[in-house]
Amino acid sequence: MRDLIFAIAIITLSVLLTATILLQQRGSGLGATFGGDGNVFRTKRGLEKVLFYATIALAVIFLATAVLNLLLV
């Protein structure tokens, strides 16, 4: 039963983590080289900031869940 709970938790967290990563705005990386945005530094605001912190939180929770799953098996 515990294995099923961990499996569901890991699958759910991985889907949420993937969604938050994909929802984030693309960086200017190589885009600036080909005429894109030339901003070197810009602060995150609003929803972008919330997504950034949510991604970090979900990654930490996912890692902790995976490690707990390994230790308790």
PyMOL Python script that loads the backbone (N, CA, C, O; Angstrom):
from pymol import cmd

cmd.read_pdbstr("""\
ATOM      1  N   MET A   1       0.829  -1.194   0.000  1.00  0.00           N
ATOM      2  CA  MET A   1       0.000   0.000   0.000  1.00  0.00           C
ATOM      3  C   MET A   1       0.874   1.259   0.000  1.00  0.00           C
ATOM      4  O   MET A   1       0.584   2.236  -0.691  1.00  0.00           O
ATOM      5  N   ARG A   2       1.960   1.209   0.800  1.00  0.00           N
ATOM      6  CA  ARG A   2       2.847   2.368   0.881  1.00  0.00           C
ATOM      7  C   ARG A   2       3.525   2.622  -0.459  1.00  0.00           C
ATOM      8  O   ARG A   2       3.739   3.774  -0.836  1.00  0.00           O
ATOM      9  N   ASP A   3       3.867   1.546  -1.187  1.00  0.00           N
ATOM     10  CA  ASP A   3       4.496   1.686  -2.499  1.00  0.00           C
ATOM     11  C   ASP A   3       3.560   2.380  -3.480  1.00  0.00           C
ATOM     12  O   ASP A   3       3.992   3.200  -4.290  1.00  0.00           O
ATOM     13  N   LEU A   4       2.276   2.047  -3.402  1.00  0.00           N
ATOM     14  CA  LEU A   4       1.289   2.668  -4.287  1.00  0.00           C
ATOM     15  C   LEU A   4       1.164   4.162  -3.994  1.00  0.00           C
ATOM     16  O   LEU A   4       1.059   4.968  -4.919  1.00  0.00           O
ATOM     17  N   ILE A   5       1.174   4.530  -2.730  1.00  0.00           N
ATOM     18  CA  ILE A   5       1.079   5.944  -2.350  1.00  0.00           C
ATOM     19  C   ILE A   5       2.292   6.715  -2.853  1.00  0.00           C
ATOM     20  O   ILE A   5       2.155   7.817  -3.384  1.00  0.00           O
ATOM     21  N   PHE A   6       3.483   6.136  -2.686  1.00  0.00           N
ATOM     22  CA  PHE A   6       4.693   6.805  -3.180  1.00  0.00           C
ATOM     23  C   PHE A   6       4.685   6.909  -4.704  1.00  0.00           C
ATOM     24  O   PHE A   6       5.104   7.926  -5.257  1.00  0.00           O
ATOM     25  N   ALA A   7       4.217   5.873  -5.378  1.00  0.00           N
ATOM     26  CA  ALA A   7       4.169   5.904  -6.843  1.00  0.00           C
ATOM     27  C   ALA A   7       3.231   6.995  -7.337  1.00  0.00           C
ATOM     28  O   ALA A   7       3.563   7.733  -8.264  1.00  0.00           O
ATOM     29  N   ILE A   8       2.067   7.096  -6.723  1.00  0.00           N
ATOM     30  CA  ILE A   8       1.108   8.139  -7.113  1.00  0.00           C
ATOM     31  C   ILE A   8       1.672   9.515  -6.813  1.00  0.00           C
ATOM     32  O   ILE A   8       1.527  10.429  -7.625  1.00  0.00           O
ATOM     33  N   ALA A   9       2.314   9.681  -5.661  1.00  0.00           N
ATOM     34  CA  ALA A   9       2.896  10.972  -5.296  1.00  0.00           C
ATOM     35  C   ALA A   9       4.001  11.382  -6.261  1.00  0.00           C
ATOM     36  O   ALA A   9       4.068  12.543  -6.667  1.00  0.00           O
ATOM     37  N   ILE A  10       4.864  10.448  -6.631  1.00  0.00           N
ATOM     38  CA  ILE A  10       5.966  10.761  -7.535  1.00  0.00           C
ATOM     39  C   ILE A  10       5.444  11.095  -8.931  1.00  0.00           C
ATOM     40  O   ILE A  10       5.942  12.024  -9.568  1.00  0.00           O
ATOM     41  N   ILE A  11       4.460  10.360  -9.409  1.00  0.00           N
ATOM     42  CA  ILE A  11       3.885  10.652 -10.725  1.00  0.00           C
ATOM     43  C   ILE A  11       3.219  12.013 -10.731  1.00  0.00           C
ATOM     44  O   ILE A  11       3.398  12.790 -11.669  1.00  0.00           O
ATOM     45  N   THR A  12       2.449  12.309  -9.690  1.00  0.00           N
ATOM     46  CA  THR A  12       1.777  13.605  -9.603  1.00  0.00           C
ATOM     47  C   THR A  12       2.789  14.750  -9.529  1.00  0.00           C
ATOM     48  O   THR A  12       2.643  15.757 -10.221  1.00  0.00           O
ATOM     49  N   LEU A  13       3.801  14.594  -8.698  1.00  0.00           N
ATOM     50  CA  LEU A  13       4.820  15.633  -8.582  1.00  0.00           C
ATOM     51  C   LEU A  13       5.595  15.823  -9.878  1.00  0.00           C
ATOM     52  O   LEU A  13       5.938  16.950 -10.233  1.00  0.00           O
ATOM     53  N   SER A  14       5.874  14.734 -10.588  1.00  0.00           N
ATOM     54  CA  SER A  14       6.608  14.877 -11.847  1.00  0.00           C
ATOM     55  C   SER A  14       5.783  15.594 -12.901  1.00  0.00           C
ATOM     56  O   SER A  14       6.327  16.378 -13.678  1.00  0.00           O
ATOM     57  N   VAL A  15       4.477  15.341 -12.946  1.00  0.00           N
ATOM     58  CA  VAL A  15       3.609  16.046 -13.899  1.00  0.00           C
ATOM     59  C   VAL A  15       3.533  17.530 -13.537  1.00  0.00           C
ATOM     60  O   VAL A  15       3.628  18.384 -14.419  1.00  0.00           O
ATOM     61  N   LEU A  16       3.365  17.843 -12.263  1.00  0.00           N
ATOM     62  CA  LEU A  16       3.306  19.244 -11.828  1.00  0.00           C
ATOM     63  C   LEU A  16       4.629  19.967 -12.077  1.00  0.00           C
ATOM     64  O   LEU A  16       4.638  21.120 -12.509  1.00  0.00           O
ATOM     65  N   LEU A  17       5.735  19.293 -11.807  1.00  0.00           N
ATOM     66  CA  LEU A  17       7.051  19.891 -12.031  1.00  0.00           C
ATOM     67  C   LEU A  17       7.283  20.159 -13.515  1.00  0.00           C
ATOM     68  O   LEU A  17       7.795  21.216 -13.884  1.00  0.00           O
ATOM     69  N   THR A  18       6.914  19.218 -14.352  1.00  0.00           N
ATOM     70  CA  THR A  18       7.045  19.408 -15.796  1.00  0.00           C
ATOM     71  C   THR A  18       6.184  20.568 -16.269  1.00  0.00           C
ATOM     72  O   THR A  18       6.623  21.368 -17.095  1.00  0.00           O
ATOM     73  N   ALA A  19       4.970  20.669 -15.758  1.00  0.00           N
ATOM     74  CA  ALA A  19       4.074  21.755 -16.158  1.00  0.00           C
ATOM     75  C   ALA A  19       4.627  23.120 -15.746  1.00  0.00           C
ATOM     76  O   ALA A  19       4.562  24.071 -16.526  1.00  0.00           O
ATOM     77  N   THR A  20       5.165  23.227 -14.540  1.00  0.00           N
ATOM     78  CA  THR A  20       5.699  24.520 -14.108  1.00  0.00           C
ATOM     79  C   THR A  20       6.939  24.906 -14.903  1.00  0.00           C
ATOM     80  O   THR A  20       7.165  26.086 -15.171  1.00  0.00           O
ATOM     81  N   ILE A  21       7.741  23.918 -15.279  1.00  0.00           N
ATOM     82  CA  ILE A  21       8.922  24.217 -16.102  1.00  0.00           C
ATOM     83  C   ILE A  21       8.496  24.695 -17.481  1.00  0.00           C
ATOM     84  O   ILE A  21       9.053  25.661 -18.003  1.00  0.00           O
ATOM     85  N   LEU A  22       7.514  24.026 -18.075  1.00  0.00           N
ATOM     86  CA  LEU A  22       7.083  24.393 -19.421  1.00  0.00           C
ATOM     87  C   LEU A  22       6.319  25.712 -19.463  1.00  0.00           C
ATOM     88  O   LEU A  22       6.303  26.384 -20.494  1.00  0.00           O
ATOM     89  N   LEU A  23       5.689  26.089 -18.358  1.00  0.00           N
ATOM     90  CA  LEU A  23       4.942  27.350 -18.325  1.00  0.00           C
ATOM     91  C   LEU A  23       5.838  28.575 -18.164  1.00  0.00           C
ATOM     92  O   LEU A  23       5.407  29.700 -18.417  1.00  0.00           O
ATOM     93  N   GLN A  24       7.060  28.361 -17.753  1.00  0.00           N
ATOM     94  CA  GLN A  24       7.959  29.499 -17.569  1.00  0.00           C
ATOM     95  C   GLN A  24       8.336  30.096 -18.911  1.00  0.00           C
ATOM     96  O   GLN A  24       8.463  29.393 -19.914  1.00  0.00           O
ATOM     97  N   GLN A  25       8.512  31.409 -18.907  1.00  0.00           N
ATOM     98  CA  GLN A  25       8.869  32.113 -20.131  1.00  0.00           C
ATOM     99  C   GLN A  25      10.276  31.722 -20.547  1.00  0.00           C
ATOM    100  O   GLN A  25      11.154  31.539 -19.704  1.00  0.00           O
ATOM    101  N   ARG A  26      10.483  31.597 -21.831  1.00  0.00           N
ATOM    102  CA  ARG A  26      11.804  31.229 -22.349  1.00  0.00           C
ATOM    103  C   ARG A  26      12.798  32.339 -22.075  1.00  0.00           C
ATOM    104  O   ARG A  26      12.457  33.517 -22.176  1.00  0.00           O
ATOM    105  N   GLY A  27      14.024  31.977 -21.728  1.00  0.00           N
ATOM    106  CA  GLY A  27      15.082  32.954 -21.496  1.00  0.00           C
ATOM    107  C   GLY A  27      15.595  33.511 -22.815  1.00  0.00           C
ATOM    108  O   GLY A  27      15.260  33.003 -23.885  1.00  0.00           O
ATOM    109  N   SER A  28      16.402  34.547 -22.733  1.00  0.00           N
ATOM    110  CA  SER A  28      16.885  35.181 -23.956  1.00  0.00           C
ATOM    111  C   SER A  28      18.146  34.517 -24.471  1.00  0.00           C
ATOM    112  O   SER A  28      18.597  34.859 -25.564  1.00  0.00           O
ATOM    113  N   GLY A  29      18.736  33.587 -23.741  1.00  0.00           N
ATOM    114  CA  GLY A  29      19.892  32.800 -24.143  1.00  0.00           C
ATOM    115  C   GLY A  29      20.508  33.157 -25.481  1.00  0.00           C
ATOM    116  O   GLY A  29      21.145  34.202 -25.609  1.00  0.00           O
ATOM    117  N   LEU A  30      20.331  32.309 -26.473  1.00  0.00           N
ATOM    118  CA  LEU A  30      20.858  32.559 -27.806  1.00  0.00           C
ATOM    119  C   LEU A  30      19.959  33.499 -28.600  1.00  0.00           C
ATOM    120  O   LEU A  30      20.373  33.995 -29.648  1.00  0.00           O
ATOM    121  N   GLY A  31      18.751  33.756 -28.135  1.00  0.00           N
ATOM    122  CA  GLY A  31      17.837  34.635 -28.850  1.00  0.00           C
ATOM    123  C   GLY A  31      18.399  36.035 -29.015  1.00  0.00           C
ATOM    124  O   GLY A  31      18.132  36.697 -30.018  1.00  0.00           O
ATOM    125  N   ALA A  32      19.177  36.495 -28.040  1.00  0.00           N
ATOM    126  CA  ALA A  32      19.767  37.831 -28.115  1.00  0.00           C
ATOM    127  C   ALA A  32      20.792  37.909 -29.233  1.00  0.00           C
ATOM    128  O   ALA A  32      21.012  38.978 -29.803  1.00  0.00           O
ATOM    129  N   THR A  33      21.415  36.796 -29.546  1.00  0.00           N
ATOM    130  CA  THR A  33      22.415  36.774 -30.607  1.00  0.00           C
ATOM    131  C   THR A  33      21.777  37.029 -31.966  1.00  0.00           C
ATOM    132  O   THR A  33      22.390  37.648 -32.836  1.00  0.00           O
ATOM    133  N   PHE A  34      20.559  36.559 -32.148  1.00  0.00           N
ATOM    134  CA  PHE A  34      19.895  36.673 -33.444  1.00  0.00           C
ATOM    135  C   PHE A  34      18.846  37.779 -33.465  1.00  0.00           C
ATOM    136  O   PHE A  34      17.841  37.671 -34.168  1.00  0.00           O
ATOM    137  N   GLY A  35      19.074  38.829 -32.705  1.00  0.00           N
ATOM    138  CA  GLY A  35      18.186  39.984 -32.749  1.00  0.00           C
ATOM    139  C   GLY A  35      17.069  39.961 -31.736  1.00  0.00           C
ATOM    140  O   GLY A  35      16.124  40.744 -31.842  1.00  0.00           O
ATOM    141  N   GLY A  36      17.151  39.099 -30.771  1.00  0.00           N
ATOM    142  CA  GLY A  36      16.115  39.025 -29.738  1.00  0.00           C
ATOM    143  C   GLY A  36      16.335  40.075 -28.672  1.00  0.00           C
ATOM    144  O   GLY A  36      17.037  41.062 -28.888  1.00  0.00           O
ATOM    145  N   ASP A  37      15.745  39.858 -27.553  1.00  0.00           N
ATOM    146  CA  ASP A  37      15.857  40.762 -26.413  1.00  0.00           C
ATOM    147  C   ASP A  37      17.305  40.881 -25.967  1.00  0.00           C
ATOM    148  O   ASP A  37      17.993  39.870 -25.831  1.00  0.00           O
ATOM    149  N   GLY A  38      17.772  42.086 -25.742  1.00  0.00           N
ATOM    150  CA  GLY A  38      19.152  42.276 -25.328  1.00  0.00           C
ATOM    151  C   GLY A  38      19.313  42.503 -23.845  1.00  0.00           C
ATOM    152  O   GLY A  38      20.400  42.878 -23.404  1.00  0.00           O
ATOM    153  N   ASN A  39      18.269  42.290 -23.053  1.00  0.00           N
ATOM    154  CA  ASN A  39      18.350  42.512 -21.608  1.00  0.00           C
ATOM    155  C   ASN A  39      19.303  41.510 -20.978  1.00  0.00           C
ATOM    156  O   ASN A  39      19.179  40.301 -21.176  1.00  0.00           O
ATOM    157  N   VAL A  40      20.254  42.030 -20.218  1.00  0.00           N
ATOM    158  CA  VAL A  40      21.201  41.161 -19.545  1.00  0.00           C
ATOM    159  C   VAL A  40      20.607  40.680 -18.230  1.00  0.00           C
ATOM    160  O   VAL A  40      20.727  39.504 -17.887  1.00  0.00           O
ATOM    161  N   PHE A  41      19.972  41.573 -17.498  1.00  0.00           N
ATOM    162  CA  PHE A  41      19.388  41.222 -16.202  1.00  0.00           C
ATOM    163  C   PHE A  41      18.004  41.827 -16.099  1.00  0.00           C
ATOM    164  O   PHE A  41      17.789  42.992 -16.435  1.00  0.00           O
ATOM    165  N   ARG A  42      17.072  41.018 -15.632  1.00  0.00           N
ATOM    166  CA  ARG A  42      15.718  41.533 -15.457  1.00  0.00           C
ATOM    167  C   ARG A  42      15.098  40.777 -14.296  1.00  0.00           C
ATOM    168  O   ARG A  42      15.313  39.576 -14.135  1.00  0.00           O
ATOM    169  N   THR A  43      14.328  41.490 -13.494  1.00  0.00           N
ATOM    170  CA  THR A  43      13.739  40.850 -12.313  1.00  0.00           C
ATOM    171  C   THR A  43      12.455  40.126 -12.685  1.00  0.00           C
ATOM    172  O   THR A  43      11.745  40.510 -13.614  1.00  0.00           O
ATOM    173  N   LYS A  44      12.180  39.069 -11.933  1.00  0.00           N
ATOM    174  CA  LYS A  44      10.945  38.329 -12.135  1.00  0.00           C
ATOM    175  C   LYS A  44       9.830  39.026 -11.358  1.00  0.00           C
ATOM    176  O   LYS A  44      10.034  39.479 -10.232  1.00  0.00           O
ATOM    177  N   ARG A  45       8.663  39.105 -11.968  1.00  0.00           N
ATOM    178  CA  ARG A  45       7.531  39.761 -11.317  1.00  0.00           C
ATOM    179  C   ARG A  45       6.273  38.950 -11.522  1.00  0.00           C
ATOM    180  O   ARG A  45       6.135  38.229 -12.510  1.00  0.00           O
ATOM    181  N   GLY A  46       5.357  39.073 -10.581  1.00  0.00           N
ATOM    182  CA  GLY A  46       4.031  38.483 -10.718  1.00  0.00           C
ATOM    183  C   GLY A  46       4.044  36.974 -10.842  1.00  0.00           C
ATOM    184  O   GLY A  46       4.674  36.263 -10.060  1.00  0.00           O
ATOM    185  N   LEU A  47       3.319  36.504 -11.864  1.00  0.00           N
ATOM    186  CA  LEU A  47       3.159  35.072 -12.079  1.00  0.00           C
ATOM    187  C   LEU A  47       4.486  34.393 -12.397  1.00  0.00           C
ATOM    188  O   LEU A  47       4.695  33.239 -12.024  1.00  0.00           O
ATOM    189  N   GLU A  48       5.377  35.091 -13.075  1.00  0.00           N
ATOM    190  CA  GLU A  48       6.686  34.530 -13.404  1.00  0.00           C
ATOM    191  C   GLU A  48       7.464  34.195 -12.132  1.00  0.00           C
ATOM    192  O   GLU A  48       8.143  33.170 -12.065  1.00  0.00           O
ATOM    193  N   LYS A  49       7.365  35.054 -11.136  1.00  0.00           N
ATOM    194  CA  LYS A  49       8.050  34.828  -9.862  1.00  0.00           C
ATOM    195  C   LYS A  49       7.421  33.658  -9.105  1.00  0.00           C
ATOM    196  O   LYS A  49       8.123  32.839  -8.513  1.00  0.00           O
ATOM    197  N   VAL A  50       6.089  33.593  -9.132  1.00  0.00           N
ATOM    198  CA  VAL A  50       5.383  32.489  -8.467  1.00  0.00           C
ATOM    199  C   VAL A  50       5.746  31.159  -9.112  1.00  0.00           C
ATOM    200  O   VAL A  50       5.984  30.177  -8.410  1.00  0.00           O
ATOM    201  N   LEU A  51       5.791  31.115 -10.451  1.00  0.00           N
ATOM    202  CA  LEU A  51       6.169  29.885 -11.147  1.00  0.00           C
ATOM    203  C   LEU A  51       7.606  29.481 -10.832  1.00  0.00           C
ATOM    204  O   LEU A  51       7.904  28.296 -10.685  1.00  0.00           O
ATOM    205  N   PHE A  52       8.485  30.460 -10.731  1.00  0.00           N
ATOM    206  CA  PHE A  52       9.884  30.195 -10.417  1.00  0.00           C
ATOM    207  C   PHE A  52      10.015  29.539  -9.045  1.00  0.00           C
ATOM    208  O   PHE A  52      10.698  28.524  -8.902  1.00  0.00           O
ATOM    209  N   TYR A  53       9.361  30.116  -8.036  1.00  0.00           N
ATOM    210  CA  TYR A  53       9.426  29.548  -6.684  1.00  0.00           C
ATOM    211  C   TYR A  53       8.668  28.229  -6.585  1.00  0.00           C
ATOM    212  O   TYR A  53       9.074  27.342  -5.835  1.00  0.00           O
ATOM    213  N   ALA A  54       7.578  28.087  -7.327  1.00  0.00           N
ATOM    214  CA  ALA A  54       6.830  26.824  -7.333  1.00  0.00           C
ATOM    215  C   ALA A  54       7.674  25.707  -7.937  1.00  0.00           C
ATOM    216  O   ALA A  54       7.631  24.569  -7.470  1.00  0.00           O
ATOM    217  N   THR A  55       8.435  26.032  -8.966  1.00  0.00           N
ATOM    218  CA  THR A  55       9.313  25.039  -9.589  1.00  0.00           C
ATOM    219  C   THR A  55      10.373  24.561  -8.608  1.00  0.00           C
ATOM    220  O   THR A  55      10.647  23.364  -8.513  1.00  0.00           O
ATOM    221  N   ILE A  56      10.962  25.494  -7.885  1.00  0.00           N
ATOM    222  CA  ILE A  56      11.977  25.123  -6.893  1.00  0.00           C
ATOM    223  C   ILE A  56      11.360  24.260  -5.793  1.00  0.00           C
ATOM    224  O   ILE A  56      11.931  23.240  -5.407  1.00  0.00           O
ATOM    225  N   ALA A  57      10.203  24.666  -5.294  1.00  0.00           N
ATOM    226  CA  ALA A  57       9.538  23.919  -4.224  1.00  0.00           C
ATOM    227  C   ALA A  57       9.156  22.513  -4.689  1.00  0.00           C
ATOM    228  O   ALA A  57       9.367  21.539  -3.967  1.00  0.00           O
ATOM    229  N   LEU A  58       8.596  22.412  -5.890  1.00  0.00           N
ATOM    230  CA  LEU A  58       8.208  21.098  -6.406  1.00  0.00           C
ATOM    231  C   LEU A  58       9.425  20.202  -6.634  1.00  0.00           C
ATOM    232  O   LEU A  58       9.356  18.995  -6.405  1.00  0.00           O
ATOM    233  N   ALA A  59      10.523  20.778  -7.078  1.00  0.00           N
ATOM    234  CA  ALA A  59      11.736  19.994  -7.290  1.00  0.00           C
ATOM    235  C   ALA A  59      12.265  19.440  -5.966  1.00  0.00           C
ATOM    236  O   ALA A  59      12.690  18.286  -5.898  1.00  0.00           O
ATOM    237  N   VAL A  60      12.237  20.261  -4.920  1.00  0.00           N
ATOM    238  CA  VAL A  60      12.707  19.814  -3.602  1.00  0.00           C
ATOM    239  C   VAL A  60      11.784  18.729  -3.044  1.00  0.00           C
ATOM    240  O   VAL A  60      12.253  17.728  -2.503  1.00  0.00           O
ATOM    241  N   ILE A  61      10.482  18.930  -3.175  1.00  0.00           N
ATOM    242  CA  ILE A  61       9.518  17.934  -2.684  1.00  0.00           C
ATOM    243  C   ILE A  61       9.646  16.637  -3.466  1.00  0.00           C
ATOM    244  O   ILE A  61       9.583  15.553  -2.885  1.00  0.00           O
ATOM    245  N   PHE A  62       9.827  16.737  -4.789  1.00  0.00           N
ATOM    246  CA  PHE A  62       9.999  15.549  -5.620  1.00  0.00           C
ATOM    247  C   PHE A  62      11.246  14.773  -5.204  1.00  0.00           C
ATOM    248  O   PHE A  62      11.204  13.550  -5.073  1.00  0.00           O
ATOM    249  N   LEU A  63      12.344  15.478  -4.999  1.00  0.00           N
ATOM    250  CA  LEU A  63      13.587  14.834  -4.590  1.00  0.00           C
ATOM    251  C   LEU A  63      13.437  14.167  -3.221  1.00  0.00           C
ATOM    252  O   LEU A  63      13.888  13.039  -3.022  1.00  0.00           O
ATOM    253  N   ALA A  64      12.807  14.865  -2.287  1.00  0.00           N
ATOM    254  CA  ALA A  64      12.609  14.302  -0.952  1.00  0.00           C
ATOM    255  C   ALA A  64      11.723  13.054  -1.006  1.00  0.00           C
ATOM    256  O   ALA A  64      11.984  12.071  -0.312  1.00  0.00           O
ATOM    257  N   THR A  65      10.692  13.101  -1.821  1.00  0.00           N
ATOM    258  CA  THR A  65       9.794  11.942  -1.953  1.00  0.00           C
ATOM    259  C   THR A  65      10.530  10.749  -2.568  1.00  0.00           C
ATOM    260  O   THR A  65      10.358   9.611  -2.131  1.00  0.00           O
ATOM    261  N   ALA A  66      11.344  11.020  -3.579  1.00  0.00           N
ATOM    262  CA  ALA A  66      12.105   9.944  -4.220  1.00  0.00           C
ATOM    263  C   ALA A  66      13.102   9.317  -3.251  1.00  0.00           C
ATOM    264  O   ALA A  66      13.250   8.095  -3.216  1.00  0.00           O
ATOM    265  N   VAL A  67      13.782  10.140  -2.470  1.00  0.00           N
ATOM    266  CA  VAL A  67      14.754   9.618  -1.500  1.00  0.00           C
ATOM    267  C   VAL A  67      14.037   8.820  -0.405  1.00  0.00           C
ATOM    268  O   VAL A  67      14.496   7.745  -0.017  1.00  0.00           O
ATOM    269  N   LEU A  68      12.918   9.344   0.090  1.00  0.00           N
ATOM    270  CA  LEU A  68      12.135   8.599   1.094  1.00  0.00           C
ATOM    271  C   LEU A  68      11.677   7.255   0.549  1.00  0.00           C
ATOM    272  O   LEU A  68      11.693   6.246   1.253  1.00  0.00           O
ATOM    273  N   ASN A  69      11.269   7.256  -0.714  1.00  0.00           N
ATOM    274  CA  ASN A  69      10.836   6.007  -1.335  1.00  0.00           C
ATOM    275  C   ASN A  69      11.970   4.990  -1.364  1.00  0.00           C
ATOM    276  O   ASN A  69      11.751   3.802  -1.127  1.00  0.00           O
ATOM    277  N   LEU A  70      13.181   5.457  -1.655  1.00  0.00           N
ATOM    278  CA  LEU A  70      14.329   4.550  -1.681  1.00  0.00           C
ATOM    279  C   LEU A  70      14.691   4.042  -0.281  1.00  0.00           C
ATOM    280  O   LEU A  70      15.029   2.872  -0.099  1.00  0.00           O
ATOM    281  N   LEU A  71      14.613   4.936   0.693  1.00  0.00           N
ATOM    282  CA  LEU A  71      15.005   4.547   2.052  1.00  0.00           C
ATOM    283  C   LEU A  71      13.999   3.614   2.727  1.00  0.00           C
ATOM    284  O   LEU A  71      14.379   2.778   3.547  1.00  0.00           O
ATOM    285  N   LEU A  72      12.728   3.756   2.387  1.00  0.00           N
ATOM    286  CA  LEU A  72      11.695   2.969   3.056  1.00  0.00           C
ATOM    287  C   LEU A  72      11.364   1.660   2.365  1.00  0.00           C
ATOM    288  O   LEU A  72      10.547   0.884   2.862  1.00  0.00           O
ATOM    289  N   VAL A  73      11.986   1.409   1.230  1.00  0.00           N
ATOM    290  CA  VAL A  73      11.676   0.163   0.499  1.00  0.00           C
ATOM    291  C   VAL A  73      12.452  -0.989   1.044  1.00  0.00           C
ATOM    292  O   VAL A  73      12.319  -2.110   0.554  1.00  0.00           O
TER     293      VAL A  73
END
""", "prot")
cmd.dss("prot")
cmd.show_as("cartoon", "prot")
cmd.util.cbc("prot")
cmd.orient("prot")
